[in-house]
Amino acid sequence: MFNDHLDDAWSQQQLHWSGWLVNRQEGLFIQFKPDTSTKHVDCVLLSTFRWSPVLGNPVRQQRMPRHLGIEMWTNLQKIGWIPCSPPQS
């Protein structure tokens, strides 16, 4: 039997989805978080930071639709990026 409520619950969870990936070989962190600067709920903001003792300003920021952000998160892990805790500011 199909349950529509499972899809709704998963969608609600993804609205607040955020996380960090690290690639030690490239010396980079990427932060994925919901984009709060737009009224479009389905956008995420990707911020790329260089690996350093102090987390500075991002070297690159990119806004994209949430579904592409989730796809990018998955694909980056397939090529060696690792989920991590937020670096200390």
C-alpha positions as CSV (number, residue, x, y, z in Angstrom):
1,M,0.0,0.0,0.0
2,F,1.4,3.4,-1.0
3,N,1.7,6.1,1.7
4,D,1.7,9.7,0.6
5,H,2.6,10.9,4.0
6,L,6.1,9.5,3.8
7,D,6.9,11.6,0.8
8,D,5.5,14.7,2.5
9,A,7.6,14.0,5.6
10,W,10.8,13.6,3.5
11,S,10.1,16.9,1.7
12,Q,9.6,18.8,4.9
13,Q,12.9,17.4,6.3
14,Q,14.7,18.5,3.1
15,L,13.4,22.1,3.4
16,H,15.8,22.6,6.3
17,W,18.6,20.4,5.0
18,S,22.1,21.7,5.5
19,G,25.5,20.2,5.9
20,W,29.3,20.4,5.3
21,L,31.6,18.5,3.1
22,V,35.4,18.5,3.2
23,N,38.0,17.5,0.7
24,R,41.4,17.3,2.4
25,Q,43.3,16.7,-0.8
26,E,42.0,19.9,-2.3
27,G,42.0,21.8,1.0
28,L,38.4,22.9,0.7
29,F,35.1,22.9,2.7
30,I,31.7,23.3,1.2
31,Q,28.7,24.4,3.2
32,F,25.2,23.6,1.9
33,K,22.4,25.5,3.5
34,P,18.9,26.7,2.7
35,D,19.0,30.1,1.0
36,T,17.2,32.6,3.3
37,S,17.8,35.6,1.1
38,T,15.1,34.6,-1.4
39,K,11.4,33.8,-1.0
40,H,12.0,30.7,-3.0
41,V,12.0,27.9,-0.4
42,D,13.5,25.4,-2.9
43,C,16.9,27.1,-3.2
44,V,20.2,26.2,-1.4
45,L,23.3,28.3,-1.0
46,L,26.7,26.6,-1.5
47,S,29.6,28.4,0.1
48,T,33.2,27.1,-0.6
49,F,35.9,27.9,1.9
50,R,39.7,27.2,1.9
51,W,41.1,25.0,4.6
52,S,42.7,27.2,7.2
53,P,43.0,27.5,11.0
54,V,40.4,30.3,10.9
55,L,37.3,30.0,8.7
56,G,37.3,33.2,6.7
57,N,35.0,34.5,4.0
58,P,33.9,32.1,1.3
59,V,36.0,32.0,-1.9
60,R,32.9,31.2,-3.8
61,Q,29.1,31.2,-3.3
62,Q,26.5,29.7,-5.6
63,R,22.7,29.5,-5.4
64,M,20.9,26.6,-6.9
65,P,17.6,24.7,-6.8
66,R,17.4,22.4,-3.8
67,H,17.1,19.2,-5.9
68,L,20.4,20.1,-7.7
69,G,22.1,20.8,-4.3
70,I,21.1,17.4,-3.0
71,E,22.3,15.8,-6.3
72,M,25.6,17.7,-6.0
73,W,26.0,16.6,-2.3
74,T,25.6,13.0,-3.4
75,N,27.9,13.2,-6.4
76,L,30.7,15.0,-4.4
77,Q,30.7,12.1,-1.8
78,K,31.0,9.6,-4.7
79,I,34.3,11.3,-5.7
80,G,35.8,11.5,-2.3
81,W,34.3,14.5,-0.4
82,I,33.5,13.6,3.2
83,P,30.6,14.9,5.4
84,C,31.9,16.7,8.4
85,S,31.0,19.0,11.3
86,P,31.1,22.7,10.7
87,P,34.7,24.0,11.0
88,Q,35.4,26.4,13.9
89,S,35.1,30.1,13.0
